[in-house]
Amino acid sequence: MANSSPSAAVKLQRAVEPARDHVRNDPDPDAVSMVVYADYLCPYCRRLRRVIVKLQQAFGERLAYVFRHFPNERAHPGAEFLARAAEAAGQQGHFWEMHDWLYDHEPPFTPHNILEFARSLGLDMARFNRDLENDKTRKRVDEDLVEGRRNGVAGTPTLFIDGLRYDGAWDFYSMLEALERPVATRVERSARAFASLPASGGLTLLLAAAAALVCANTQLAPYYRLFIESSFGIGPPDHMLSLTVGAWFSEGLLAIFFLVVGLEIRREITAGSLAERRAAVLPVVAAIGGVLAPAAIYLMLNPGHGASGWSVPTATDIAFTLGILALLGRRIPPGLRVFVAALAVVDDVLSVLTLAIFYPRGFEPTWLLASGAAVALLFALNRARVYAAWPYVVITVALALFLHASGVHAALAGVVLAAFLPSRPAPAVAPLLAQAATALAELEHAQHESKAARTQRLNIEQEPIWDWASRNLSAASERLLSPADRIERAIAPWTAYLILPLFAFSATGIDLHVDIWSSATRSILLGVILGLVIGKPLGIALASWLAIKARIAVAPDGVTVRNFIGAACVCGVGDTVALLMADQAFPGGPESAVAKIGVLIGSLLAAVIGAAILATGAPAQATSSYEPALAPK
């Protein structure tokens, strides 16, 4: 299962340290903190400061305002000098006086201006001149700059409120609401804080699976079964499509999951780790090996009745895998994370093909033709450059119904939609900047005129200028993302924190009282466990070694043999798709419950073994000892 996560840090990497950071005045211990990464020459920082001053007046000691340097010397020559000047003044206890003076006066600034103001503060000028140029001051500014980049700061100003990045509007009332912490804002911030955790998606799945196991094995079991097995239908009464709740979760909700998977596959192929041929070969070969080896081990133990479950140990739940890698921090080299993420993409492709080819319920040619017609319509919309999302959604819903009726798993409709959602070339920024700046400048001009009209103050929100400006701003912001990007951003959080947990809740409700050691089920259990714990890492490692020896693939940089084996073991964690495979391989039989128990046991063992191997290794180094070890001599 692939995992989407934002690249920029949502959570502040280093908490506020009053002994080091520049904190305004003496705030209350329980004050809300606002950390601002800013540049003294950035025009947007200078405008935002007016809002910050009003917020400081409104909150007083209830607001801890923290300033951190982020001078953009390339865009604003001289910004780094001004940051050093503020630090030099700060070493004599006058940082905020210099900070305010720099923002209260319009550039350009000259060294003479700075020295004159420093003299007016009564500073020791000899010391100020030394501090302005010494290594300690330069290092202090550089530390803020480097740390800002670690926090995902790409431009100024960037704000963090109570340790979480603030992505809202910069007007006074929007920021006032964020700082006042109303209930809705607290809930949103708590959700963002949880989502910023490396393993939050995997943890949500784990909680959903645990809840299902509790419900299925306690006095709640009858109510759980009633919920999962109750029917729900749509359509006309005489031709209603009626499925159980569990089937709707499997075929309906997972279609959205496979849409996200398809969009990730498409992005990796066009611009990601699968775009360059030699770099893409290793994860492709490794993923194939990671499917063939566990399937072979399973079939060796289950040559007869249980053979249909060969696919269960082949699927990797990469939300857990990437979460484990993230929790291990510096011990995991970046190249290993890229390799595992790319392997997950290929693993998802193979899972989709397995569902489509090996587990049809019996083909109905008429509905299959209807499915083909729906795909043709999606292709036509794409070629006609239709960028509105609703026609694609309507046709995809029809496609899912047609696939279900034809005997193919309806969730595959999500992958088809991902293939045909239109994309656009990245826009030139300058025209969009002009469009947005013009709209805001006209609004600002209209506001000034409104304030000047003392006799009859205008309500600008009712004027045509407001509608015109809002439409232009919306158009400029929407152009930054293609329809595919907008849909992925909209549904990815729902997929991680609602859709997949609901599916896990419906699929993991296993009756643990099932006889797992009977002659009919023992080999299924062992086949799944050994496939995940031994087959997955063996297949990934052996296929990778052969590909490197044959010189058709290159090893990831900075990855040791221990790193690689540990990651291959962690790839044996299977959950979402593995549970789906169990339902497809053994529909309605006790074998399905046994296979799912095997998935849970095997996943736990694979996670513990892989994490132990990775945790006992040395922290990641810049050089690679893995490539010489596996590359041909």
QUIDAGI-V675151 format. One record per pair of residues at least 24 apart in sequence whose ideal C-beta (glycine too) atoms are under 8 Angstrom apart, sorted by the first residue. I is the first residue (numbers start at 1). GAP is how many residues later the second one is. D is the distance in whole Angstrom. If there is no record, write none. Layout:
i=<I & I>
gap=<GAP & GAP>
d=<D & D>
This chain:
i=<1 & 1 & 1 & 1 & 1 & 1 & 1 & 1 & 1 & 1 & 1 & 1 & 1 & 2 & 2 & 2 & 2 & 2 & 2 & 2 & 2 & 2 & 3 & 3 & 3 & 3 & 3 & 3 & 3 & 3 & 4 & 4 & 4 & 4 & 4 & 4 & 5 & 7 & 8 & 8 & 8 & 9 & 9 & 9 & 9 & 9 & 10 & 10 & 10 & 10 & 10 & 10 & 10 & 11 & 11 & 11 & 11 & 11 & 12 & 12 & 12 & 12 & 12 & 13 & 13 & 13 & 14 & 15 & 16 & 16 & 21 & 21 & 21 & 22 & 22 & 22 & 22 & 22 & 22 & 22 & 23 & 23 & 23 & 24 & 24 & 24 & 24 & 24 & 24 & 25 & 25 & 26 & 27 & 27 & 27 & 27 & 27 & 28 & 28 & 30 & 31 & 31 & 31 & 31 & 31 & 32 & 32 & 32 & 32 & 32 & 32 & 32 & 32 & 33 & 33 & 33 & 33 & 33 & 33 & 34 & 34 & 34 & 34 & 34 & 34 & 34 & 34 & 34 & 35 & 35 & 35 & 35 & 35 & 35 & 36 & 36 & 36 & 36 & 36 & 36 & 36 & 37 & 37 & 37 & 37 & 37 & 37 & 37 & 37 & 37 & 37 & 37 & 38 & 38 & 38 & 38 & 38 & 38 & 39 & 39 & 39 & 39 & 39 & 39 & 39 & 39 & 39 & 40 & 40 & 40 & 40 & 40 & 40 & 40 & 41 & 41 & 41 & 41 & 41 & 41 & 42 & 42 & 42 & 42 & 42 & 42 & 44 & 44 & 45 & 45 & 45 & 46 & 48 & 48 & 49 & 51 & 51 & 51 & 51 & 54 & 55 & 55 & 55 & 55 & 58 & 59 & 63 & 67 & 68 & 68 & 68 & 69 & 69 & 69 & 69 & 70 & 70 & 70 & 70 & 70 & 70 & 71 & 71 & 72 & 72 & 78 & 78 & 78 & 80 & 81 & 82 & 82 & 83 & 83 & 84 & 84 & 84 & 84 & 84 & 85 & 85 & 85 & 87 & 87 & 87 & 87 & 88 & 88 & 88 & 88 & 88 & 89 & 89 & 89 & 89 & 91 & 91 & 91 & 92 & 92 & 92 & 92 & 92 & 94 & 94 & 97 & 161 & 162 & 163 & 164 & 164 & 164 & 164 & 195 & 195 & 195 & 198 & 198 & 198 & 198 & 199 & 199 & 199 & 199 & 199 & 200 & 200 & 200 & 201 & 201 & 201 & 201 & 201 & 202 & 202 & 202 & 202 & 202 & 203 & 204 & 204 & 204 & 204 & 205 & 205 & 205 & 205 & 205 & 205 & 205 & 205 & 206 & 207 & 208 & 208 & 208 & 208 & 208 & 208 & 209 & 209 & 209 & 209 & 209 & 211 & 212 & 212 & 212 & 212 & 212 & 212 & 212 & 213 & 213 & 213 & 213 & 215 & 216 & 216 & 216 & 216 & 217 & 217 & 217 & 221 & 224 & 225 & 228 & 228 & 241 & 241 & 245 & 246 & 246 & 249 & 249 & 249 & 249 & 250 & 250 & 250 & 250 & 250 & 250 & 251 & 251 & 251 & 251 & 251 & 252 & 252 & 252 & 253 & 253 & 253 & 254 & 254 & 254 & 254 & 254 & 255 & 255 & 255 & 255 & 255 & 255 & 255 & 256 & 256 & 256 & 256 & 256 & 257 & 257 & 257 & 257 & 257 & 257 & 257 & 258 & 258 & 258 & 258 & 258 & 258 & 258 & 259 & 259 & 259 & 259 & 259 & 259 & 260 & 260 & 260 & 260 & 260 & 260 & 261 & 261 & 261 & 261 & 261 & 262 & 262 & 262 & 262 & 262 & 262 & 263 & 263 & 263 & 263 & 263 & 264 & 264 & 264 & 265 & 265 & 265 & 265 & 265 & 266 & 266 & 266 & 268 & 268 & 272 & 273 & 273 & 273 & 273 & 273 & 274 & 274 & 274 & 278 & 278 & 278 & 279 & 280 & 281 & 281 & 281 & 281 & 282 & 282 & 282 & 282 & 282 & 282 & 282 & 282 & 283 & 283 & 283 & 283 & 283 & 284 & 285 & 285 & 285 & 285 & 285 & 285 & 286 & 286 & 286 & 286 & 286 & 286 & 286 & 286 & 286 & 287 & 287 & 287 & 287 & 287 & 288 & 288 & 288 & 289 & 289 & 289 & 289 & 289 & 289 & 290 & 290 & 290 & 290 & 290 & 290 & 290 & 290 & 290 & 290 & 291 & 291 & 291 & 292 & 292 & 293 & 293 & 293 & 293 & 293 & 293 & 293 & 293 & 294 & 294 & 294 & 294 & 294 & 294 & 294 & 295 & 295 & 296 & 297 & 297 & 297 & 297 & 297 & 298 & 298 & 298 & 298 & 298 & 299 & 300 & 301 & 301 & 301 & 301 & 302 & 302 & 302 & 305 & 306 & 306 & 306 & 306 & 306 & 306 & 308 & 308 & 309 & 309 & 309 & 309 & 309 & 309 & 309 & 309 & 309 & 310 & 311 & 311 & 311 & 311 & 311 & 311 & 312 & 312 & 312 & 312 & 312 & 312 & 312 & 312 & 312 & 312 & 313 & 313 & 313 & 313 & 313 & 313 & 313 & 313 & 313 & 313 & 313 & 313 & 313 & 314 & 314 & 314 & 314 & 314 & 314 & 315 & 315 & 315 & 315 & 315 & 315 & 315 & 315 & 316 & 316 & 316 & 316 & 316 & 316 & 316 & 316 & 316 & 317 & 317 & 317 & 317 & 317 & 317 & 317 & 318 & 318 & 318 & 318 & 319 & 319 & 319 & 319 & 320 & 320 & 320 & 320 & 320 & 321 & 321 & 321 & 321 & 324 & 324 & 324 & 324 & 324 & 324 & 325 & 325 & 325 & 328 & 328 & 328 & 330 & 330 & 331 & 331 & 331 & 331 & 331 & 331 & 332 & 332 & 332 & 332 & 333 & 333 & 333 & 333 & 333 & 333 & 333 & 334 & 334 & 335 & 335 & 335 & 335 & 335 & 336 & 336 & 336 & 336 & 336 & 336 & 336 & 338 & 339 & 339 & 339 & 340 & 340 & 340 & 343 & 343 & 348 & 351 & 351 & 352 & 352 & 354 & 355 & 355 & 355 & 355 & 355 & 355 & 356 & 356 & 356 & 359 & 359 & 359 & 360 & 360 & 361 & 361 & 362 & 363 & 363 & 363 & 364 & 364 & 364 & 365 & 366 & 367 & 367 & 367 & 367 & 367 & 368 & 368 & 368 & 370 & 370 & 370 & 371 & 371 & 371 & 371 & 371 & 374 & 374 & 374 & 375 & 375 & 375 & 378 & 378 & 378 & 379 & 381 & 381 & 382 & 382 & 382 & 385 & 386 & 387 & 387 & 387 & 388 & 389 & 389 & 389 & 392 & 392 & 392 & 392 & 393 & 409 & 418 & 421 & 421 & 421 & 421 & 422 & 422 & 422 & 423 & 423 & 423 & 423 & 424 & 424 & 427 & 427 & 432 & 432 & 432 & 435 & 435 & 435 & 436 & 436 & 436 & 436 & 438 & 439 & 439 & 439 & 439 & 439 & 439 & 440 & 440 & 442 & 442 & 443 & 500 & 503 & 503 & 503 & 504 & 504 & 504 & 507 & 507 & 507 & 507 & 507 & 508 & 508 & 508 & 510 & 510 & 510 & 510 & 511 & 512 & 514 & 514 & 514 & 514 & 515 & 516 & 516 & 520 & 521 & 521 & 521 & 524 & 524 & 524 & 524 & 525 & 525 & 525 & 525 & 525 & 526 & 527 & 528 & 528 & 528 & 528 & 529 & 529 & 529 & 529 & 530 & 531 & 532 & 532 & 532 & 532 & 532 & 532 & 532 & 532 & 532 & 533 & 533 & 533 & 533 & 533 & 533 & 535 & 536 & 536 & 536 & 536 & 536 & 537 & 537 & 537 & 537 & 537 & 537 & 537 & 540 & 540 & 541 & 541 & 544 & 545 & 548 & 548 & 548 & 548 & 549 & 549 & 551 & 554 & 555 & 555 & 555 & 555 & 555 & 556 & 556 & 556 & 557 & 557 & 558 & 558 & 558 & 558 & 558 & 558 & 559 & 559 & 559 & 560 & 560 & 560 & 560 & 560 & 560 & 561 & 561 & 561 & 561 & 562 & 562 & 562 & 562 & 563 & 563 & 563 & 563 & 564 & 564 & 565 & 566 & 566 & 566 & 566 & 566 & 566 & 567 & 567 & 568 & 569 & 569 & 569 & 569 & 570 & 570 & 570 & 570 & 570 & 571 & 571 & 572 & 572 & 572 & 572 & 572 & 572 & 573 & 573 & 573 & 573 & 574 & 574 & 574 & 575 & 575 & 578>
gap=<256 & 260 & 314 & 315 & 316 & 317 & 318 & 343 & 347 & 499 & 574 & 575 & 576 & 258 & 259 & 262 & 263 & 316 & 339 & 342 & 343 & 346 & 198 & 315 & 316 & 319 & 320 & 338 & 341 & 493 & 256 & 260 & 484 & 488 & 491 & 492 & 317 & 145 & 144 & 146 & 157 & 141 & 142 & 143 & 156 & 187 & 142 & 154 & 155 & 182 & 183 & 185 & 186 & 152 & 153 & 154 & 182 & 185 & 139 & 148 & 151 & 152 & 153 & 134 & 137 & 138 & 133 & 148 & 48 & 50 & 45 & 46 & 47 & 44 & 45 & 46 & 68 & 73 & 74 & 77 & 41 & 42 & 43 & 32 & 40 & 41 & 42 & 43 & 72 & 36 & 40 & 35 & 34 & 35 & 36 & 37 & 38 & 33 & 34 & 32 & 28 & 30 & 31 & 32 & 33 & 27 & 30 & 31 & 32 & 129 & 130 & 147 & 149 & 31 & 33 & 127 & 128 & 129 & 130 & 29 & 30 & 31 & 32 & 125 & 126 & 127 & 132 & 145 & 31 & 33 & 124 & 125 & 126 & 128 & 29 & 30 & 31 & 32 & 121 & 122 & 123 & 31 & 32 & 33 & 107 & 111 & 114 & 116 & 119 & 120 & 121 & 122 & 29 & 30 & 31 & 32 & 118 & 119 & 30 & 31 & 32 & 33 & 37 & 40 & 44 & 117 & 118 & 31 & 39 & 42 & 43 & 46 & 62 & 63 & 30 & 35 & 37 & 38 & 41 & 66 & 30 & 33 & 34 & 37 & 114 & 115 & 112 & 113 & 58 & 111 & 112 & 57 & 109 & 122 & 54 & 119 & 120 & 121 & 124 & 118 & 117 & 120 & 121 & 124 & 118 & 120 & 116 & 32 & 76 & 79 & 80 & 72 & 75 & 76 & 79 & 74 & 75 & 78 & 83 & 86 & 88 & 70 & 74 & 83 & 84 & 29 & 30 & 31 & 61 & 30 & 27 & 32 & 58 & 61 & 48 & 49 & 53 & 54 & 57 & 29 & 33 & 47 & 44 & 50 & 53 & 54 & 30 & 40 & 43 & 44 & 49 & 29 & 32 & 34 & 39 & 36 & 40 & 46 & 31 & 32 & 35 & 36 & 39 & 27 & 29 & 24 & 28 & 27 & 30 & 25 & 28 & 29 & 32 & 298 & 301 & 302 & 124 & 125 & 128 & 129 & 121 & 124 & 125 & 127 & 128 & 123 & 296 & 297 & 118 & 122 & 295 & 296 & 299 & 115 & 117 & 118 & 121 & 122 & 120 & 292 & 293 & 296 & 297 & 112 & 114 & 115 & 295 & 296 & 299 & 370 & 371 & 114 & 294 & 292 & 293 & 294 & 296 & 297 & 300 & 295 & 296 & 299 & 366 & 391 & 294 & 292 & 293 & 294 & 295 & 296 & 297 & 298 & 295 & 296 & 297 & 299 & 294 & 293 & 294 & 295 & 296 & 294 & 295 & 296 & 290 & 285 & 284 & 278 & 281 & 160 & 163 & 261 & 260 & 261 & 253 & 254 & 257 & 258 & 161 & 253 & 256 & 257 & 330 & 333 & 149 & 153 & 158 & 159 & 160 & 148 & 158 & 159 & 246 & 249 & 250 & 157 & 160 & 245 & 249 & 326 & 141 & 145 & 155 & 156 & 157 & 158 & 159 & 158 & 235 & 238 & 239 & 243 & 154 & 157 & 238 & 242 & 243 & 246 & 319 & 94 & 153 & 154 & 155 & 156 & 157 & 160 & 155 & 156 & 158 & 159 & 228 & 232 & 154 & 158 & 228 & 231 & 232 & 235 & 87 & 91 & 153 & 154 & 157 & 152 & 153 & 154 & 155 & 156 & 157 & 155 & 158 & 221 & 224 & 225 & 81 & 84 & 224 & 80 & 83 & 84 & 150 & 153 & 152 & 153 & 218 & 74 & 77 & 70 & 65 & 66 & 68 & 69 & 72 & 68 & 71 & 72 & 274 & 275 & 276 & 275 & 62 & 266 & 271 & 272 & 273 & 57 & 262 & 265 & 266 & 271 & 272 & 273 & 274 & 56 & 59 & 60 & 62 & 63 & 62 & 258 & 259 & 261 & 262 & 267 & 268 & 53 & 57 & 60 & 253 & 254 & 257 & 258 & 261 & 282 & 56 & 59 & 60 & 63 & 253 & 58 & 62 & 255 & 250 & 251 & 252 & 253 & 254 & 255 & 24 & 26 & 53 & 57 & 246 & 249 & 250 & 253 & 278 & 281 & 56 & 59 & 248 & 247 & 251 & 238 & 242 & 243 & 245 & 246 & 247 & 249 & 250 & 236 & 237 & 238 & 240 & 241 & 242 & 245 & 236 & 240 & 239 & 230 & 233 & 234 & 237 & 238 & 229 & 230 & 232 & 233 & 237 & 228 & 227 & 222 & 225 & 226 & 229 & 221 & 222 & 225 & 215 & 214 & 215 & 217 & 218 & 221 & 285 & 277 & 278 & 215 & 218 & 219 & 272 & 273 & 276 & 277 & 282 & 286 & 275 & 43 & 47 & 48 & 270 & 273 & 274 & 216 & 219 & 262 & 266 & 269 & 270 & 273 & 283 & 286 & 287 & 214 & 215 & 216 & 217 & 218 & 219 & 222 & 223 & 261 & 265 & 285 & 286 & 289 & 36 & 37 & 40 & 217 & 264 & 267 & 32 & 36 & 259 & 261 & 262 & 263 & 265 & 266 & 27 & 28 & 31 & 220 & 255 & 256 & 257 & 258 & 261 & 256 & 257 & 258 & 259 & 260 & 261 & 286 & 25 & 26 & 29 & 253 & 177 & 181 & 256 & 257 & 250 & 253 & 255 & 283 & 287 & 246 & 249 & 250 & 252 & 246 & 249 & 283 & 286 & 287 & 290 & 242 & 245 & 289 & 283 & 286 & 287 & 289 & 290 & 283 & 284 & 286 & 287 & 288 & 289 & 231 & 235 & 282 & 288 & 223 & 224 & 225 & 226 & 230 & 287 & 288 & 224 & 286 & 221 & 222 & 223 & 224 & 289 & 220 & 222 & 223 & 227 & 228 & 231 & 284 & 218 & 217 & 220 & 228 & 227 & 230 & 231 & 197 & 228 & 229 & 226 & 230 & 60 & 63 & 227 & 54 & 56 & 57 & 225 & 226 & 229 & 52 & 53 & 56 & 50 & 225 & 226 & 47 & 48 & 46 & 47 & 45 & 43 & 44 & 45 & 41 & 42 & 43 & 41 & 40 & 35 & 36 & 38 & 39 & 40 & 34 & 38 & 40 & 32 & 35 & 36 & 28 & 31 & 32 & 35 & 37 & 24 & 25 & 28 & 24 & 41 & 45 & 38 & 39 & 42 & 41 & 39 & 41 & 38 & 39 & 40 & 37 & 36 & 35 & 37 & 96 & 95 & 94 & 97 & 98 & 25 & 28 & 29 & 91 & 24 & 175 & 66 & 61 & 62 & 63 & 66 & 60 & 61 & 62 & 59 & 60 & 61 & 62 & 55 & 58 & 52 & 53 & 44 & 47 & 48 & 37 & 40 & 41 & 36 & 37 & 40 & 41 & 34 & 29 & 30 & 31 & 33 & 34 & 37 & 29 & 33 & 26 & 27 & 26 & 76 & 73 & 76 & 77 & 71 & 72 & 75 & 72 & 73 & 75 & 76 & 89 & 71 & 88 & 92 & 83 & 86 & 87 & 90 & 82 & 85 & 76 & 79 & 80 & 83 & 75 & 78 & 81 & 71 & 69 & 70 & 73 & 67 & 70 & 71 & 74 & 69 & 70 & 72 & 73 & 76 & 72 & 71 & 67 & 70 & 71 & 74 & 69 & 72 & 73 & 76 & 72 & 71 & 40 & 41 & 42 & 66 & 67 & 70 & 71 & 73 & 74 & 36 & 39 & 69 & 72 & 73 & 76 & 37 & 32 & 33 & 35 & 36 & 70 & 28 & 31 & 32 & 34 & 35 & 69 & 73 & 28 & 31 & 24 & 27 & 86 & 85 & 79 & 82 & 83 & 84 & 81 & 83 & 81 & 73 & 69 & 71 & 72 & 75 & 76 & 68 & 70 & 71 & 67 & 70 & 62 & 63 & 64 & 65 & 66 & 68 & 65 & 67 & 68 & 57 & 58 & 64 & 65 & 66 & 69 & 64 & 65 & 68 & 69 & 51 & 52 & 54 & 55 & 51 & 54 & 57 & 63 & 62 & 66 & 48 & 44 & 45 & 46 & 47 & 48 & 51 & 43 & 47 & 42 & 37 & 40 & 41 & 44 & 36 & 37 & 40 & 41 & 44 & 35 & 39 & 30 & 31 & 33 & 34 & 35 & 38 & 30 & 33 & 34 & 37 & 25 & 28 & 29 & 24 & 28 & 25>
d=<8 & 7 & 8 & 7 & 5 & 5 & 5 & 7 & 7 & 7 & 7 & 5 & 6 & 7 & 5 & 5 & 8 & 6 & 8 & 5 & 6 & 6 & 6 & 5 & 5 & 5 & 8 & 7 & 7 & 8 & 6 & 7 & 7 & 4 & 8 & 7 & 8 & 7 & 3 & 7 & 7 & 7 & 5 & 4 & 7 & 8 & 8 & 6 & 5 & 6 & 8 & 7 & 4 & 6 & 6 & 8 & 7 & 4 & 6 & 5 & 4 & 7 & 8 & 7 & 5 & 5 & 6 & 7 & 7 & 5 & 5 & 8 & 7 & 7 & 5 & 8 & 7 & 5 & 7 & 8 & 6 & 7 & 5 & 7 & 7 & 4 & 8 & 8 & 6 & 7 & 8 & 7 & 5 & 7 & 6 & 4 & 8 & 5 & 6 & 8 & 8 & 6 & 5 & 6 & 4 & 8 & 7 & 6 & 7 & 7 & 6 & 5 & 7 & 4 & 6 & 8 & 7 & 6 & 7 & 6 & 7 & 5 & 7 & 6 & 7 & 5 & 8 & 7 & 4 & 6 & 7 & 4 & 8 & 8 & 7 & 7 & 6 & 7 & 6 & 8 & 5 & 5 & 8 & 4 & 8 & 5 & 7 & 5 & 6 & 7 & 5 & 8 & 7 & 8 & 8 & 6 & 5 & 5 & 8 & 6 & 5 & 5 & 6 & 5 & 8 & 4 & 8 & 7 & 6 & 4 & 7 & 7 & 5 & 7 & 8 & 4 & 6 & 5 & 7 & 6 & 7 & 8 & 6 & 8 & 5 & 7 & 7 & 6 & 8 & 5 & 5 & 6 & 5 & 6 & 5 & 6 & 7 & 5 & 6 & 6 & 7 & 6 & 7 & 6 & 7 & 7 & 7 & 6 & 5 & 7 & 7 & 5 & 4 & 6 & 8 & 7 & 6 & 5 & 6 & 5 & 7 & 7 & 7 & 8 & 7 & 8 & 8 & 7 & 6 & 8 & 6 & 8 & 5 & 8 & 6 & 8 & 5 & 7 & 6 & 5 & 8 & 6 & 7 & 5 & 5 & 6 & 8 & 5 & 4 & 4 & 6 & 6 & 7 & 7 & 7 & 8 & 5 & 8 & 5 & 7 & 7 & 7 & 8 & 5 & 7 & 6 & 8 & 7 & 8 & 6 & 6 & 6 & 7 & 7 & 8 & 7 & 8 & 5 & 3 & 6 & 7 & 3 & 7 & 7 & 6 & 8 & 8 & 8 & 4 & 7 & 4 & 7 & 8 & 7 & 5 & 4 & 4 & 8 & 7 & 7 & 5 & 8 & 5 & 7 & 6 & 7 & 6 & 6 & 5 & 6 & 7 & 8 & 7 & 8 & 4 & 7 & 4 & 5 & 7 & 5 & 7 & 4 & 7 & 7 & 6 & 7 & 5 & 7 & 8 & 4 & 4 & 8 & 6 & 7 & 7 & 7 & 6 & 4 & 6 & 6 & 8 & 7 & 5 & 7 & 8 & 6 & 8 & 5 & 6 & 7 & 7 & 7 & 4 & 7 & 5 & 5 & 4 & 8 & 7 & 7 & 7 & 7 & 6 & 7 & 7 & 6 & 6 & 4 & 6 & 7 & 7 & 8 & 5 & 6 & 6 & 4 & 7 & 7 & 6 & 7 & 8 & 6 & 6 & 4 & 8 & 5 & 4 & 6 & 6 & 7 & 6 & 5 & 7 & 7 & 5 & 6 & 6 & 8 & 8 & 7 & 5 & 7 & 8 & 3 & 5 & 8 & 3 & 7 & 6 & 5 & 8 & 7 & 8 & 8 & 6 & 6 & 6 & 5 & 5 & 7 & 7 & 7 & 8 & 6 & 4 & 8 & 7 & 3 & 6 & 5 & 7 & 6 & 7 & 5 & 6 & 8 & 8 & 5 & 7 & 6 & 8 & 7 & 6 & 7 & 7 & 6 & 5 & 8 & 5 & 8 & 7 & 4 & 8 & 6 & 7 & 8 & 8 & 7 & 5 & 7 & 7 & 6 & 5 & 4 & 8 & 7 & 6 & 6 & 7 & 4 & 7 & 7 & 7 & 6 & 4 & 4 & 8 & 6 & 5 & 5 & 7 & 8 & 4 & 8 & 6 & 8 & 5 & 8 & 8 & 5 & 5 & 5 & 8 & 8 & 5 & 4 & 5 & 6 & 8 & 8 & 7 & 6 & 4 & 6 & 8 & 6 & 3 & 7 & 7 & 7 & 7 & 7 & 5 & 5 & 4 & 7 & 8 & 6 & 7 & 5 & 7 & 6 & 8 & 8 & 4 & 7 & 5 & 3 & 8 & 7 & 8 & 8 & 3 & 6 & 8 & 3 & 5 & 6 & 7 & 8 & 7 & 7 & 5 & 5 & 7 & 4 & 4 & 7 & 8 & 5 & 7 & 8 & 8 & 5 & 6 & 4 & 7 & 5 & 6 & 5 & 7 & 8 & 8 & 6 & 4 & 7 & 6 & 5 & 7 & 6 & 7 & 7 & 8 & 7 & 4 & 6 & 7 & 5 & 8 & 5 & 7 & 8 & 5 & 8 & 6 & 5 & 7 & 8 & 6 & 5 & 5 & 6 & 5 & 7 & 6 & 7 & 5 & 8 & 8 & 3 & 5 & 6 & 7 & 7 & 7 & 8 & 8 & 7 & 7 & 8 & 7 & 7 & 8 & 7 & 7 & 5 & 5 & 8 & 4 & 4 & 8 & 6 & 8 & 6 & 5 & 7 & 5 & 7 & 7 & 6 & 8 & 5 & 5 & 4 & 6 & 7 & 7 & 7 & 8 & 4 & 7 & 8 & 7 & 8 & 8 & 8 & 8 & 4 & 7 & 7 & 7 & 8 & 5 & 6 & 6 & 5 & 8 & 6 & 7 & 5 & 8 & 7 & 7 & 8 & 7 & 5 & 6 & 5 & 6 & 6 & 7 & 6 & 8 & 5 & 6 & 7 & 8 & 7 & 6 & 8 & 8 & 4 & 5 & 6 & 4 & 8 & 7 & 8 & 3 & 5 & 5 & 5 & 8 & 6 & 8 & 5 & 5 & 7 & 6 & 8 & 7 & 5 & 7 & 7 & 5 & 8 & 7 & 7 & 7 & 8 & 5 & 8 & 6 & 6 & 7 & 5 & 7 & 7 & 8 & 8 & 7 & 6 & 7 & 6 & 7 & 4 & 7 & 5 & 6 & 4 & 8 & 5 & 6 & 5 & 8 & 6 & 5 & 6 & 8 & 8 & 5 & 8 & 4 & 4 & 8 & 8 & 4 & 8 & 4 & 8 & 8 & 6 & 4 & 5 & 6 & 7 & 5 & 4 & 6 & 7 & 6 & 8 & 7 & 7 & 4 & 6 & 7 & 8 & 5 & 8 & 5 & 6 & 7 & 6 & 8 & 5 & 8 & 6 & 7 & 6 & 6 & 7 & 6 & 8 & 8 & 7 & 7 & 8 & 6 & 4 & 6 & 7 & 5 & 7 & 4 & 8 & 5 & 8 & 8 & 5 & 5 & 7 & 5 & 6 & 7 & 5 & 7 & 5 & 7 & 6 & 5 & 8 & 7 & 7 & 4 & 8 & 4 & 5 & 8 & 7 & 7 & 8 & 6 & 5 & 6 & 6 & 8 & 8 & 7 & 6 & 7 & 4 & 7 & 8 & 6 & 7 & 6 & 7 & 8 & 5 & 5 & 6 & 8 & 6 & 7 & 6 & 5 & 6 & 7 & 8 & 5 & 6 & 7 & 7 & 6 & 4 & 6 & 5 & 6 & 7 & 5 & 8 & 6 & 5 & 8 & 8 & 7 & 5 & 3 & 6 & 6 & 5 & 5 & 4 & 7 & 8 & 7 & 4 & 8 & 6 & 8 & 7 & 3 & 6 & 8 & 5 & 8 & 6 & 5 & 5 & 5 & 7 & 8 & 7 & 8 & 5 & 4 & 7 & 7 & 4 & 5 & 7 & 6 & 8 & 8 & 4 & 6 & 6 & 5 & 7 & 6 & 8 & 5 & 6 & 7 & 8 & 5 & 6 & 8 & 7 & 6 & 4 & 6 & 6 & 8 & 7 & 8 & 5 & 7 & 6 & 7 & 6 & 7 & 5 & 8 & 6 & 4 & 8 & 7 & 8 & 8 & 5 & 5 & 7 & 7 & 6 & 5 & 7 & 6 & 8 & 8 & 5 & 7 & 6 & 8 & 6 & 6 & 8 & 6 & 5 & 8 & 8 & 4 & 4 & 7 & 7 & 7 & 8 & 6 & 5 & 3 & 6 & 6 & 6 & 3 & 7 & 7 & 8 & 8 & 7 & 7 & 8 & 3 & 8 & 7 & 5 & 5 & 5 & 8 & 5 & 7 & 6 & 7 & 6 & 8>
